Amino acid sequence: MAPAGARSLGRPAKLFMAALFGTVMMLSFAPGDAWWLTPFCLAGLFMLAPGEGALGAGWLGLVFGLGWLGSGVWWLYPGLAGHTDAGPALALALTLVLACYQALFPALALAAFAALARRCPQRIGAGAWRWSAGASLWMLAEWIRATLFGGFPWLLSGTAHAAAPLGALAPWVGVMGVGWINAFVALALADASLRVHEGLLARKRAAWAEAALQLGVTLGLVALACALLPLQRWTAPTGQRLAVRLIQGDMAQRSMATPAGLAQAAGRYAAMAGSTSADLTVMPETALPLAWSAMPPPVLAQWRALAGARRTALVVGAFGADGARRMATNSALALLPGGAGPYDYRYDKVHLVPFGEQTWPWSAWLTGLIYREFDSLEPGAPGQAPLILEKGRVALGICFESLFDVATANKAAAAGVLVNLTNFGWFDGSYAAAQHLQAGQMRARETGRPFVQVGNTGGTAIAGPDGELRATLPAEVTAVLDAEVELMQGMTPFMRFGNGPLLGASLILLLLAARRPAASDVEVAPTAVRT
């Protein structure tokens, strides 16, 4: 039976409340950073679900997802409308399609939870079994969203805790595990709220007091874990500090595609790198938007001379090309002091943005509507070696790649610092760069490594191994960020095992929860015998 509070709301009111909870939950992510809203908003959603079948619960999850993820990816519209050939109507349609696709996963989680509760009401009625099953379904839905078709792990619920107390568990369980615990707490909040409400209505003090005590114990145990588990240090300094210069050029996106814009970008970045004394000087993704092999020889000579004269490793975002292709890979190319040849190191982006950097035969018609001229990039090979400097090793990534937890952890195992090149010139004026940087903060906590990011128009920052931002540049300014980062070594549990233990335990738990109780386990009410 549904709780009285749930029964008192009609379907339109429930849908409205679900959309409202989802929209408010967006404030828990950057730049709002109200991380504490995440469990409360999710609890609000779960409070609406009792009494609903799978279909009804699925609709609640869908509108919650549209409020949460729809308001979280709106920045895609001005980027498509202003910097592609899509036009306003197609840009709006594509943004809505992405929002609806992402919202399917909260809908799937809630529908499965409602179906499980109806199948096994004795086991999933309340308490730890219910909370664990709901948290497992929520986490699995997010993991599928982050993996299916290459994955789009934007705004995972655990990411809101990147610099929050619950994020202290990230070295142990990663962002998916933090999301699992967040959902577990949300379900405990939801059930306690409903039981307290019913107890007050029925004037049963013992009932609501028991619910409040159960919630208090649960929150206390989670707080204790957040306080004690971080006392175990899995990573330690190598003893080397790397001086870095991050150059935020603030180049207009459209101008960079012209010969004059390319010349301006080359001159601006060379001038800003010319005074560096850093061990590592990094420029944004596609800082020079041309295939490196097609770069004018005077530009290549200038950069090579700069690396030698300043005794710095220059990392430049450009396109790598092999053979006759103009743009084959989205790459970061390094020029080292004393090096020779076109470049000394090259990293090629592995996770490409669908329809933005990569297309397929079945989707060529759609890509043709977005870009009149489109040259699909090739993904880089997995497992590329890090950049090796005198003081230590650097794991490079490009833009979208910092969203992927396990892939980043695998790279971090062979390096002392994470460095990400990005470019949010497509989405100026939005909070896309802030959301993206927050994901990088979570990667820092998962790996116990500093996370360094440089962007063209924003998102330039340095996060420590604890996920806290150490230094940032304001958005939409031309500036440099000079700092030192301490290189780290060691392996966190998440780096060693990834999401495997969490996924396995969640699946086992759900299989046990879905097992129908034996007849002997079900209490049967006594019936009167007529004599």
C-alpha positions as CSV (number, residue, x, y, z in Angstrom):
1,M,0.0,0.0,0.0
2,A,1.3,3.5,-0.8
3,P,1.9,5.8,2.1
4,A,-0.7,8.4,2.8
5,G,1.5,11.3,1.5
6,A,2.0,9.6,-1.8
7,R,-1.7,8.7,-2.1
8,S,-2.7,12.3,-1.6
9,L,-1.0,13.5,-4.8
10,G,-2.5,13.0,-8.2
11,R,-0.5,12.1,-11.3
12,P,0.0,15.6,-12.6
13,A,1.2,16.8,-9.2
14,K,3.6,13.9,-8.9
15,L,5.0,14.6,-12.4
16,F,5.4,18.3,-11.6
17,M,7.1,17.5,-8.3
18,A,9.5,15.1,-10.0
19,A,10.5,17.7,-12.6
20,L,11.0,20.2,-9.9
21,F,13.2,17.9,-7.8
22,G,15.3,17.1,-10.9
23,T,15.7,20.8,-11.9
24,V,16.7,21.8,-8.3
25,M,19.2,18.9,-8.2
26,M,21.2,20.7,-11.0
27,L,22.1,23.3,-8.4
28,S,24.2,20.7,-6.6
29,F,26.6,20.6,-9.5
30,A,29.1,23.3,-10.5
31,P,28.9,26.2,-10.6
32,G,26.1,26.0,-7.9
33,D,28.1,23.5,-5.8
34,A,25.2,22.9,-3.4
35,W,26.2,19.2,-3.1
36,W,24.0,18.6,-0.1
37,L,20.9,19.0,-2.4
38,T,21.7,15.8,-4.3
39,P,20.4,13.3,-1.7
40,F,17.4,15.5,-0.7
41,C,16.3,15.9,-4.4
42,L,16.7,12.2,-5.0
43,A,14.9,11.4,-1.8
44,G,12.0,13.6,-3.1
45,L,11.8,11.5,-6.2
46,F,11.8,8.2,-4.2
47,M,9.0,9.6,-2.0
48,L,6.8,9.9,-5.0
49,A,7.3,6.3,-6.2
50,P,5.5,4.2,-3.5
51,G,2.3,2.8,-4.9
52,E,3.4,3.3,-8.5
53,G,3.8,0.4,-11.0
54,A,6.8,0.1,-13.2
55,L,5.2,2.4,-15.9
56,G,4.1,5.1,-13.5
57,A,7.5,5.1,-11.7
58,G,9.2,5.2,-15.1
59,W,7.4,8.4,-16.0
60,L,8.4,10.0,-12.7
61,G,12.0,9.0,-13.4
62,L,11.8,10.4,-16.9
63,V,10.5,13.9,-16.0
64,F,13.0,14.0,-13.1
65,G,15.8,13.2,-15.6
66,L,14.5,15.9,-18.0
67,G,14.6,18.4,-15.2
68,W,18.1,17.4,-14.0
69,L,19.9,16.4,-17.2
70,G,17.9,18.6,-19.5
71,S,18.8,21.7,-17.6
72,G,22.3,20.4,-17.4
73,V,23.0,20.1,-21.1
74,W,21.1,23.2,-22.4
75,W,24.5,24.8,-23.3
76,L,24.7,22.4,-26.2
77,Y,22.0,24.5,-28.0
78,P,24.0,27.8,-28.4
79,G,27.1,25.8,-29.3
80,L,25.3,24.0,-32.1
81,A,23.3,27.0,-33.3
82,G,26.3,29.4,-33.2
83,H,29.2,27.3,-34.3
84,T,27.8,24.7,-36.7
85,D,25.6,24.6,-39.8
86,A,22.7,23.0,-37.9
87,G,20.6,26.2,-37.5
88,P,18.4,27.0,-34.5
89,A,15.7,24.4,-35.2
90,L,18.0,21.4,-35.7
91,A,20.2,22.6,-32.8
92,L,17.1,22.7,-30.5
93,A,15.9,19.3,-31.7
94,L,19.4,17.7,-31.1
95,T,19.6,19.2,-27.6
96,L,16.2,17.9,-26.7
97,V,17.0,14.4,-28.1
98,L,20.1,14.2,-26.0
99,A,18.2,15.4,-22.9
100,C,15.5,12.7,-23.5
101,Y,18.1,10.0,-24.1
102,Q,19.9,10.8,-20.8
103,A,16.5,11.0,-19.0
104,L,15.8,7.4,-20.0
105,F,18.3,6.1,-17.5
106,P,16.7,7.5,-14.3
107,A,13.4,6.3,-15.8
108,L,14.8,2.8,-16.2
109,A,16.2,2.8,-12.6
110,L,12.9,3.9,-11.1
111,A,10.8,1.5,-13.2
112,A,13.0,-1.4,-12.2
113,F,12.8,-0.4,-8.6
114,A,9.0,-0.3,-8.6
115,A,8.8,-3.7,-10.4
116,L,11.1,-5.2,-7.8
117,A,9.2,-3.8,-4.9
118,R,6.0,-5.3,-6.3
119,R,7.6,-8.6,-6.9
120,C,9.1,-8.9,-3.4
121,P,7.2,-6.6,-1.1
122,Q,8.3,-8.4,2.0
123,R,12.0,-8.0,1.3
124,I,11.9,-4.6,-0.5
125,G,9.3,-3.0,1.7
126,A,11.6,-1.0,3.9
127,G,15.0,-1.0,5.5
128,A,18.5,-1.8,4.3
129,W,17.4,-4.3,1.7
130,R,15.2,-1.7,0.0
131,W,17.8,1.1,0.2
132,S,20.6,-1.2,-1.1
133,A,18.4,-2.5,-4.0
134,G,17.4,1.0,-5.0
135,A,20.9,2.3,-4.8
136,S,22.2,-0.6,-6.9
137,L,19.6,0.0,-9.6
138,W,20.4,3.7,-9.6
139,M,24.1,3.1,-9.9
140,L,23.7,0.5,-12.6
141,A,21.6,2.9,-14.7
142,E,24.3,5.6,-14.4
143,W,27.0,3.1,-15.3
144,I,25.1,2.0,-18.4
145,R,24.6,5.7,-19.3
146,A,28.4,6.2,-18.9
147,T,29.2,3.1,-21.0
148,L,26.5,2.5,-23.7
149,F,27.5,3.6,-27.3
150,G,30.8,4.8,-26.0
151,G,29.2,6.6,-23.0
152,F,28.2,10.1,-22.0
153,P,29.0,10.3,-18.3
154,W,28.0,14.0,-17.9
155,L,26.6,15.0,-14.5
156,L,26.8,11.6,-12.8
157,S,25.2,12.0,-9.4
158,G,28.4,11.2,-7.6
159,T,30.3,14.0,-9.4
160,A,28.4,16.6,-7.3
161,H,30.4,15.3,-4.3
162,A,33.8,15.9,-6.0
163,A,34.9,18.4,-3.3
164,A,32.3,17.4,-0.7
165,P,32.7,15.1,2.4
166,L,31.2,12.1,0.6
167,G,33.8,12.4,-2.1
168,A,36.4,11.2,0.4
169,L,35.3,7.7,-0.5
170,A,36.2,8.1,-4.2
171,P,39.6,6.6,-3.8
172,W,37.9,3.4,-2.6
173,V,34.8,3.2,-4.8
174,G,35.1,5.8,-7.5
175,V,32.3,8.1,-8.7
176,M,29.9,5.2,-9.2
177,G,30.3,4.1,-5.6
178,V,29.8,7.6,-4.4
179,G,26.6,7.8,-6.4
180,W,25.6,4.4,-4.9
181,I,26.1,5.8,-1.4
182,N,24.3,9.0,-2.3
183,A,21.3,7.0,-3.5
184,F,21.3,4.8,-0.4
185,V,21.2,7.9,1.8
186,A,18.4,9.4,-0.3
187,L,16.3,6.3,0.1
188,A,16.9,6.3,3.8
189,L,15.8,9.9,3.9
190,A,12.7,9.2,1.8
191,D,11.5,6.2,3.9
192,A,12.2,8.0,7.2
193,S,10.3,11.0,6.0
194,L,7.3,9.0,5.0
195,R,7.3,6.9,8.2
196,V,7.6,10.0,10.4
197,H,4.8,11.6,8.5
198,E,2.5,8.6,8.9
199,G,3.5,8.2,12.6
200,L,2.6,11.8,13.3
201,L,-0.7,11.5,11.5
202,A,-1.5,8.4,13.4
203,R,-0.1,9.9,16.6
204,K,2.2,6.9,17.0
205,R,5.2,8.4,18.7
206,A,7.1,5.1,18.7
207,A,6.7,4.6,15.0
208,W,8.2,8.0,14.0
209,A,10.8,7.9,16.7
210,E,12.0,4.5,15.4
211,A,12.2,5.9,11.9
212,A,14.2,8.9,13.0
213,L,16.6,6.7,15.0
214,Q,17.2,4.4,12.0
215,L,17.9,7.4,9.8
216,G,20.3,8.8,12.4
217,V,22.2,5.6,12.7
218,T,22.5,5.3,8.9
219,L,23.8,8.9,8.5
220,G,26.1,8.4,11.4
221,L,27.7,5.3,9.8
222,V,28.1,7.1,6.5
223,A,29.7,10.1,8.2
224,L,32.0,7.8,10.2
225,A,33.1,6.1,7.0
226,C,33.8,9.5,5.4
227,A,35.9,10.5,8.4
228,L,37.9,7.3,9.0
229,L,38.5,5.7,5.5
230,P,40.5,8.7,4.2
231,L,43.0,8.2,7.1
232,Q,44.4,5.4,5.0
233,R,46.7,7.2,2.4
234,W,47.1,5.2,-0.8
235,T,49.3,7.7,-2.6
236,A,52.4,9.7,-1.5
237,P,54.6,12.4,-3.0
238,T,57.5,11.3,-5.2
239,G,59.6,14.1,-3.9
240,Q,59.4,16.1,-7.2
241,R,57.5,19.3,-7.8
242,L,56.7,20.2,-11.4
243,A,56.5,23.9,-12.4
244,V,53.7,24.3,-14.9
245,R,52.4,27.2,-17.0
246,L,48.9,27.0,-18.4
247,I,48.1,29.4,-21.2
248,Q,44.5,30.4,-21.7
249,G,44.5,32.1,-25.1
250,D,40.8,33.1,-25.2
251,M,40.7,32.9,-29.0
252,A,37.3,33.3,-30.7
253,Q,36.2,29.9,-32.0
254,R,35.2,31.1,-35.5
255,S,38.3,33.1,-36.1
256,M,40.6,30.2,-35.4
257,A,39.4,28.4,-38.6
258,T,40.8,31.2,-40.9
259,P,44.4,31.7,-41.9
260,A,44.5,35.0,-40.2
261,G,43.0,33.5,-37.0
262,L,45.6,30.7,-37.1
263,A,48.4,33.2,-37.4
264,Q,47.0,35.2,-34.6
265,A,46.7,32.1,-32.4
266,A,50.3,31.1,-33.2
267,G,51.6,34.5,-32.4
268,R,49.6,34.9,-29.1
269,Y,50.6,31.5,-27.7
270,A,54.2,31.9,-28.7
271,A,54.4,35.3,-27.0
272,M,52.7,33.9,-23.8
273,A,55.1,31.0,-23.7
274,G,58.1,33.1,-24.5
275,S,58.6,34.2,-20.8
276,T,58.0,30.8,-19.2
277,S,60.4,29.3,-16.8
278,A,58.2,26.3,-16.1
279,D,59.2,22.6,-16.6
280,L,55.9,22.1,-18.5
281,T,54.0,24.7,-20.6
282,V,50.6,23.6,-21.8
283,M,48.3,25.1,-24.4
284,P,44.6,24.2,-24.9
285,E,43.0,21.6,-27.1
286,T,43.3,22.6,-30.8
287,A,45.2,25.8,-29.8
288,L,46.6,25.6,-33.4
289,P,43.7,24.1,-35.3
290,L,45.7,22.6,-38.2
291,A,47.3,19.3,-38.9
292,W,50.8,19.4,-37.4
293,S,52.3,18.1,-40.7
294,A,50.7,21.0,-42.5
295,M,51.9,23.6,-40.1
296,P,54.0,26.4,-41.8
297,P,57.7,25.7,-41.3
298,P,58.4,29.1,-39.7
299,V,55.8,28.2,-37.0
300,L,57.3,24.8,-36.3
301,A,60.8,26.4,-36.2
302,Q,59.6,29.0,-33.8
303,W,58.1,26.5,-31.4
304,R,61.1,24.2,-31.5
305,A,63.4,27.2,-30.8
306,L,61.2,28.3,-27.9
307,A,61.3,24.8,-26.2
308,G,65.1,24.8,-26.4
309,A,65.6,28.5,-25.3
310,R,63.2,28.3,-22.4
311,R,64.2,24.7,-21.3
312,T,60.5,23.8,-21.1
313,A,58.4,21.0,-22.5
314,L,55.8,22.6,-24.7
315,V,52.5,20.7,-25.1
316,V,50.3,22.1,-27.9
317,G,46.8,21.0,-28.9
318,A,46.6,20.5,-32.7
319,F,45.6,17.8,-35.2
320,G,47.8,14.8,-35.9
321,A,47.7,13.6,-39.5
322,D,49.1,10.6,-41.2
323,G,49.4,10.1,-44.9
324,A,47.1,12.2,-47.1
325,R,44.5,13.0,-44.5
326,R,44.2,16.6,-43.4
327,M,42.9,15.9,-39.8
328,A,43.3,12.3,-38.6
329,T,43.4,12.7,-34.8
330,N,42.7,15.2,-32.1
331,S,46.2,15.4,-30.6
332,A,48.5,16.9,-28.0
333,L,52.0,17.2,-29.3
334,A,55.1,17.8,-27.1
335,L,58.3,19.5,-28.0
336,L,61.1,18.8,-25.5
337,P,64.3,20.8,-24.9
338,G,67.0,19.2,-27.0
339,G,64.5,17.4,-29.1
340,A,64.5,17.1,-32.9
341,G,62.1,16.5,-35.7
342,P,58.4,17.7,-35.9
343,Y,57.6,16.7,-32.4
344,D,59.0,14.5,-29.6
345,Y,55.8,13.0,-28.2
346,R,52.2,12.7,-29.4
347,Y,49.1,11.8,-27.6
348,D,45.9,11.1,-29.6
349,K,42.5,11.4,-28.1
350,V,40.8,8.0,-27.5
351,H,37.2,8.9,-26.6
352,L,35.8,11.0,-29.4
353,V,32.7,13.1,-29.1
354,P,29.9,11.4,-31.2
355,F,28.8,13.6,-34.2
356,G,31.3,16.3,-33.1
357,E,34.5,14.4,-33.8
358,Q,33.3,11.1,-35.1
359,T,30.5,9.7,-37.3
360,W,29.5,6.4,-38.8
361,P,28.0,5.3,-42.1
362,W,24.5,5.1,-40.6
363,S,24.7,8.6,-39.2
364,A,26.5,10.4,-42.0
365,W,23.2,12.1,-43.1
366,L,22.8,13.7,-39.7
367,T,26.4,14.8,-39.5
368,G,26.0,16.3,-42.9
369,L,23.2,18.5,-41.6
370,I,25.3,19.7,-38.7
371,Y,28.5,20.3,-40.7
372,R,28.6,20.9,-44.4
373,E,32.3,19.9,-44.3
374,F,33.1,17.2,-41.8
375,D,36.2,15.0,-41.6
376,S,35.6,12.3,-39.0
377,L,38.6,11.9,-36.7
378,E,40.2,8.6,-35.8
379,P,40.4,7.6,-32.1
380,G,43.8,7.1,-30.6
381,A,45.0,3.7,-29.4
382,P,44.2,2.8,-25.8
383,G,47.1,2.4,-23.4
384,Q,49.3,5.2,-24.8
385,A,52.4,5.8,-22.9
386,P,52.7,9.0,-20.7
387,L,54.8,12.0,-21.4
388,I,58.2,11.4,-19.7
389,L,59.9,14.5,-18.3
390,E,63.0,14.7,-16.2
391,K,61.0,15.1,-13.0
392,G,58.4,12.5,-13.7
393,R,55.6,11.2,-15.9
394,V,52.6,13.1,-17.1
395,A,49.3,11.5,-18.2
396,L,47.6,13.5,-20.9
397,G,44.0,13.7,-21.8
398,I,41.9,15.8,-24.1
399,C,38.6,17.4,-23.2
400,F,35.8,14.8,-23.0
401,E,38.2,12.1,-21.8
402,S,38.3,13.4,-18.2
403,L,34.7,12.2,-17.8
404,F,35.8,8.6,-18.0
405,D,36.7,7.2,-14.6
406,V,38.3,3.9,-15.3
407,A,40.2,5.0,-18.4
408,T,41.6,8.0,-16.5
409,A,42.6,5.7,-13.5
410,N,44.4,3.4,-15.9
411,K,46.4,6.3,-17.3
412,A,47.2,7.6,-13.8
413,A,48.8,4.4,-12.7
414,A,51.9,5.2,-14.9
415,A,52.1,8.9,-14.1
416,G,52.4,11.4,-11.2
417,V,50.0,14.0,-12.5
418,L,46.9,14.2,-14.8
419,V,46.9,17.0,-17.5
420,N,43.9,17.7,-19.6
421,L,43.6,20.0,-22.6
422,T,40.2,21.3,-23.5
423,N,38.4,24.0,-25.4
424,F,35.0,25.4,-24.4
425,G,35.0,28.2,-26.9
426,W,32.0,26.5,-28.5
427,F,30.0,27.2,-25.3
428,D,31.1,30.6,-24.0
429,G,28.8,32.1,-21.4
430,S,27.5,28.7,-20.2
431,Y,28.4,26.6,-17.2
432,A,29.7,23.7,-19.4
433,A,33.3,24.4,-18.5
434,A,32.5,24.5,-14.7
435,Q,30.7,21.2,-14.9
436,H,33.5,19.6,-16.9
437,L,36.1,20.8,-14.4
438,Q,34.1,19.3,-11.6
439,A,34.5,15.9,-13.2
440,G,38.2,16.4,-13.3
441,Q,38.2,17.1,-9.6
442,M,36.5,13.7,-9.1
443,R,39.3,12.1,-11.2
444,A,41.8,13.7,-8.8
445,R,40.2,12.1,-5.8
446,E,39.8,8.7,-7.4
447,T,43.5,8.5,-8.3
448,G,45.2,10.6,-5.6
449,R,46.8,12.7,-8.3
450,P,46.8,16.4,-9.0
451,F,44.5,17.3,-11.9
452,V,45.7,20.1,-14.2
453,Q,43.5,21.5,-16.9
454,V,44.0,24.2,-19.5
455,G,41.1,25.6,-21.6
456,N,40.9,28.1,-24.5
457,T,38.2,30.3,-22.9
458,G,37.7,28.8,-19.4
459,G,38.1,25.8,-17.1
460,T,41.8,26.5,-16.6
461,A,42.6,25.3,-13.1
462,I,44.6,23.0,-10.8
463,A,43.0,20.6,-8.4
464,G,44.9,18.8,-5.6
465,P,44.7,15.0,-5.0
466,D,41.9,15.8,-2.5
467,G,39.8,17.3,-5.3
468,E,40.0,20.9,-3.9
469,L,40.8,23.6,-6.4
470,R,44.3,25.1,-5.7
471,A,44.3,27.7,-8.5
472,T,42.0,28.9,-11.2
473,L,41.8,31.5,-14.0
474,P,38.6,33.5,-14.6
475,A,36.7,32.6,-17.8
476,E,36.9,34.5,-21.1
477,V,40.2,36.3,-20.3
478,T,43.6,35.9,-21.9
479,A,46.0,34.9,-19.1
480,V,48.5,32.4,-17.8
481,L,48.4,30.3,-14.7
482,D,51.9,29.6,-13.2
483,A,52.0,27.1,-10.3
484,E,53.8,24.1,-8.9
485,V,52.2,20.6,-8.6
486,E,53.6,17.8,-6.4
487,L,53.9,14.6,-8.3
488,M,52.3,11.5,-6.6
489,Q,52.8,7.8,-6.7
490,G,50.9,4.8,-5.5
491,M,47.6,3.0,-6.3
492,T,44.2,3.7,-4.8
493,P,41.8,0.7,-4.5
494,F,39.7,2.2,-7.3
495,M,42.8,2.3,-9.5
496,R,43.5,-1.3,-8.8
497,F,40.0,-2.7,-9.2
498,G,37.9,-0.1,-11.0
499,N,34.1,-0.6,-10.9
500,G,34.2,-4.4,-10.9
501,P,33.6,-5.1,-7.2
502,L,30.8,-2.5,-7.0
503,L,29.1,-3.9,-10.1
504,G,29.5,-7.5,-9.0
505,A,28.2,-6.8,-5.5
506,S,25.2,-4.8,-6.8
507,L,24.2,-7.5,-9.3
508,I,24.4,-10.2,-6.6
509,L,22.4,-8.1,-4.2
510,L,19.7,-7.5,-6.8
511,L,19.5,-11.2,-7.6
512,L,19.1,-12.1,-4.0
513,A,16.5,-9.3,-3.6
514,A,14.5,-10.5,-6.6
515,R,14.4,-14.1,-5.3
516,R,10.8,-14.8,-4.3
517,P,10.6,-15.8,-0.7
518,A,9.7,-19.5,0.0
519,A,6.2,-20.1,1.2
520,S,7.5,-20.9,4.7
521,D,9.1,-17.4,4.8
522,V,5.8,-15.7,4.2
523,E,3.6,-14.9,7.2
524,V,0.1,-16.2,6.7
525,A,-2.7,-14.6,8.7
526,P,-4.7,-17.1,10.7
527,T,-8.2,-17.7,9.6
528,A,-11.2,-18.5,11.7
529,V,-12.5,-22.1,11.6
530,R,-16.2,-22.4,11.4
531,T,-17.6,-25.2,13.6
